[in-house]
Amino acid sequence: MDNREMKQENEAGKRSQKRKRHRMKKKGRLRMVFTILLLILLVLAGGLALFYSFGKSRLKSKTSGMSPQLILEQAAEAEGNQSTEAAAAAEWDEDWIGYNGKVYQYNEDIMTFLIMGIDQSGEVKLQEEGTDGGQADAIFLAVLNPHTHSMKLIGINRDTMTDVDVYSYFGNYVNTTTQQIALQHSYGDGGAKSAEYMVKAVSNLMFQLPISGYCAINMDAVSEINDAVGGVTLTCLEDISTSGSKYHKGISLKKDEEVHLEGDAAFWYVKWRDTKEFESARNRLARQKQYLSAFVDQAKAALKEDMTLPVTMLNQLSKYIITDLSANEITYLASEAVSYTFGSNDIYSLEGETKLGNLNEEFYPDKDALNELIIEVFYEEVVR
């Protein structure tokens, strides 16, 4: 076989391989289309109940057998004195607590998720451990109660003073000190480690509260998340004026002005604060709570139109987000949350006092008020 024949044979072989790859790619696309159609049919037929059920069981297993470790003098008195009205005529269950003459039990079916807004620009980028993971400027607990089909939000001041685990540049534990809780995220890698450190810190702050999952979002994603549900309408709580930054255009909003927030306006509404003003973090938290209340209403309306919206948004915004929630867990939560009640009265903040420290403002939560909040949101009265 001469060189010409060999060349022709090689070219024929290449054409054959190209046609084969094209057929395989076409088959791959057809299989994908078929899979999508099958999933749509399963949704219409209710066949994804198993998918939802698996997501539910995974979430339940994360906090099974766990409960807050409240320290209440009234609880000890009620447990130790079986003649009290609260504990009379029944053996004391080890999971019960006594408070204000009543008996309560932790709601083990409740699901609690830590939502964090991180002060980092652009996509999530893993950092060397130390102090470059970014601070958690927005910290919320989203609480879903399947017994009452209701959702509540608990806002945590980023300046809250609590135990923070300090790590070295190499990721080695150094010690635990009292710092602003927002700093805990910075000691990690800006990814899963940082989020897990925050879960521990928030759980400890809330008396070992079980947390079912987390979602950390770089603040740059706020604009896209906001616009994905059609924007948010609210009445501005204070004057906001900023010339903008490299990534976001400036805005000017007036107090008591009704505005429809889109794009950069949404970003600055939840991000901006005047650091020269005392308790600016608390004022920003008030705006964040207001915004989230309006956002949830808008998101629920959008979700009714498109049940796949959470998963679609997660895929589109994955570069900005770190979460330990799987697709089936998110799908289950979306199917549940759309029917849950939620209003402005369902948003809480920790009570306490802000003091001026050596360098920054420091917020000290009221422990008694925190106990009451946890009982109100996470416990149910034992009826006998």
N, C-alpha and C positions, 0 to 999 in steps of 0.2 A: 504494500500500500504506500503510494507516494505521499509527499507532504500535502498536496492539494486535497487528496482524498481524506487524509487524516483531519485536515482543517475543516472540511465539509462535515465530517462525522462529528467532530467536536461541537461545531455550531448547531448541528441537528440535536445533539445531546443536550446542549444548553437550552434550546427552544423547548425540548421535551420537558426538562426540569422546570422551566418557567411556567409552562402550561400546567404542570402538576401542582406547583406552588399556588397558582391562581385558582385551580380547582379546590385545593385544600383551604385556601383563604375564603373562597365562596361558601364551602361547606361550613366553615367556622362561623361565617356571618349568618348563614341559614340556621345553624344550631342556636346562635345567640337570639335571633329573632323568634325561633320556636320556643326557646326558654322563656323569653319575655312574655310571649303570648300565653304560654302555659301558666305563668305566674298571675297574669291578669285574670285568666279564667278561674284560677284557684281563689283569687281575691273575691271575684264575683260570686263564687260558689261557697264562700266561707271556708275554703280548704286551708287557709293559713292559720287556723285556730291553733294547730300544733306549733307553728312558728312563734305565735304570740305566747303560747303556754311555755315554750322553752325559754323565751326571754324572761318571763315572769319567774320561773323556777330559778334561773341563774341569779336574778336580783335578790330573791328571797334567801338563797344559800349564802350570800355575802355577809349577811348580818344575823343569821340564824342563832338564836340563843343569847344574843347580846342585848344590853340595855344600859341606860345612863346610870352612873353611880352617884346619885344625889346624896348630899350630906344635909339632912334636915333634923333639927332637934325634935320637931314635932313627930317626925317619923319614928325616931327612937322611942319617944314616950308612948306613942300609940302601939308600937310593937311590943314594948316591954310591959305594958299595962293592959291586960286582956279585959279589964272591967270597964275600960273607956267606951263611950258610945260608939266610936268609930270601929272598934274591933270586937264588940260584944257579939255573942251568939255565933261565933265562927272561929275555926282555927286559922291562925295567921299564915298566909301564903308568903313564901320567901321573896316573891316578886312584888308584893304589895308595899306601898308606902302610905303613911298617914300624914295628912296635911289639912289644917284648919278643920279638924273634926270629921274629915271624910277619908275614905280609903280609895287609893288610885292604883292602877296597874298600867305598865308600859304597853303601848299598842305595838305589838310585834309585827303587824302587817304594814305599818307605816313605812314609806320609802323616802329617804332623805338624800339629797344630792348637793354637792358643793360646786357652786358656779363662781368662777374667778375671772376678772378682767385684768390682764397683765399689761403693764406700761412698757410694752415693747412695740417697735414699729416693724412693719413688713411681716414676712412669714416667720413661723417658728423655726428657730435655729438653735441646735444644741450647743451649749457652752461648756467650757471647762468648769468644773465645780469650784465654788468659791463664793463670789458675790455678784456674779454676772447673769443670774437667771431671770432677772426682772422682778419688780415688786408687784404685789397683788393690790392694785388700786381699788378694785371693786370686789367685794366678798359677800356672797349671798348663799343661804341654804334654801333650796326649793324642797318643800315638804308635801308629799302626796299621800292623802289619807283615803284608802279604799273603803273604809267603813262609812265615812260621811260623803264620799265622792267630792272632796274639796281639796284645794291646793292653797298653801300658805308660803310666804317668803319671809325670811329673817335676814335683815341686813346687818352686817358686822362692820363697825367702823375700822378702817384700815390702820388707825393709830392705836387700836386696842392693845394694851400692855398685857403680855402673857408669856408663858414659857416658849422660847424659841430655841430649837436645836441648831447649834453652830457647827459648820463643817469646814474643813480646810480646802485649799485649792485642789487637792488630790482626792477629795470626797471622803476624807476620814472624819469621823465624829470628834469634835473638840470638847465642847461642853454645852450646857443648857443655861441660858441667861434670860432675863426679863427684857423683852424688846417689843417694838411695834409688830403686830402679827403679819403685816404686809411684807416684812423683811424675810419671813421664813421662806417664801418662794425663791428669793434671790440666792439662797445658799445651795440651791440645786443646780441642775444642768439646763434649766429653762424648758425642760420637757417633763417626762413622766416622774422623774425623781423629785423635781420641784413640786409637782402637783401632789405627790404622795406625802411629802413633808408637810404641805399645807393641810392635807386631810388629817394628819396626826395632830397638828397644832390646833385646828378648829375643833376636832373631837375632844381633845383635852380641855380646851376652854369651856366646852359645853358639857363638862362632867362625863367624859367618855361616851358621848353620843354616837351611836352607830351611824355610819355614813355609807350609803349603798353605791355611790359612784361619784365621779368628778368630771368637770369640763372646764378647762382653762383656755381662755380666748385672748389672743393678742388684740389690743384695743383697736387696731386698724381694721379688724373685721366688723366692727360695729356698724359702719356705713352699709356694708353689703348685706348683713343680717337684717338690718332695719328695712332696706329697700326690697328685700326678698318677700316681705309680707305686705308691701305696699306703703311703707312709711307709717309714721305715728303722729297723731294729733294730740296736743296738750296745751295747757296754759303755763307759760314760762314763770318759774318761781323767783327768778332774780335776773338782774341785768347781766348779760354775758357779752363781752366784747374781746375778740382776739384777732390779731392780724394774720393768724395762720402759721403754718410750718412748711417744711419742705414737701410734705406729703398731703397736707390738708389745707384747703382754702379757709380763710378767716370768715367769721360771722359776727353779726351784731344783733342781739335779741334783747327785747325790753321786758321788764317785769310786768306780769299780768297780761301780756300779749298772747293771744291764741295763735299757735304756729303749727304747721304741718312739717314735721322734721323729715328731711330726706338727705341722703349722702353725708357730706361733711358736717351739716348742722346737727345731725344725730350724734356723730362722733364727739363734737365739742360739748354737746349738752350733758353727756355722761362723763366726759373726761376733764373738762376745764374746771379750775378753781383758782381763786385769788389767794396765793400763799401768804400774802401780807395781811390777810384778814384772819382774826382769831376764829377757830373752829371752822375753817374753810372745808375741812374734810367732812365734818358733820353736815354742812350745808350741801356739799356735793352728794353725800349719801342720800339726802332728802330728794334731790333731783333724780338720782338713780332709781330710788324706790318709785317715784312718780312715773318715770319713764317705763320701768318694767311693768307696772300696773297697766299702762296704756298699751305697751307692746304685747303683753299676754292676751289682752282682748282682741287686738288686731291679728295676732298669730292664730288664735283659736278660730276666728272667722276664716282666715286663709286655709287653715287645716281642714275645715269642713269641706272646702272646695277641692282640696288635694291632699289626701291622706299620706301620700309619699313625700310631702314637703320636707319633713325633718331629715329623712335619709338623703334627699336630693341636696338640701342645704349643707349637710355634713360632708357630702362628696365635693361640693363646690368650694367649701370653705375649709377643707381639711388642712390646707397649708397654714391656716391661722390657728388651728385648734389642736389641743391635746385632750384626749378623753379615754377613759377605760371602759366606756359603754360600747357594747357590740351592736351590730345592725339589728339583730332580733330584739335586744333589750330596748333600743330606741324605738323600734316599730311598736313594741308592746306598750311602751310609755305613751307614745303618740295616740294610740288607739284608746288608752285610758283617759289621758288628760283632756281630750277634746270634750268629754262630757262632765268634767269636774267644774265645780263652781269656784269663782275667784273674783274678789273685789278689792277696793282700796282698804277695807277694814281687815284684810287678810295679810297685810304687810306689817311686819314688826321690826323694831330696832332694839338693840341692847340699851338699857338705861345705865347711866353712869355720869362721871364727871371728867371734863377735859382740863388738864393742867399743862402749864408751859414748862417743859423739861429743859435740860442744859442746851440741847440743840433743836429739838422739835416738840410739837405738841404731843401729849400723851393722854390717851383715854383710858380711864379705869372703870371697868364695868361694876355695877352694883350686884353683888353675889346673891342677895336675897331676891332681887327683882329677876335675876337670871333663873333662879330656881323656879319662881312662879311661872315665868315664860315657858320653861321646859315642861312643867306639869300641864299648863294650859294647852300646849300644842301637841305634845307627844304622849300624854297619858289620858286614860279614860277612868271615870269613876266606877268603882265596883259596886254594883247594885245587888243587894241580897234580900 
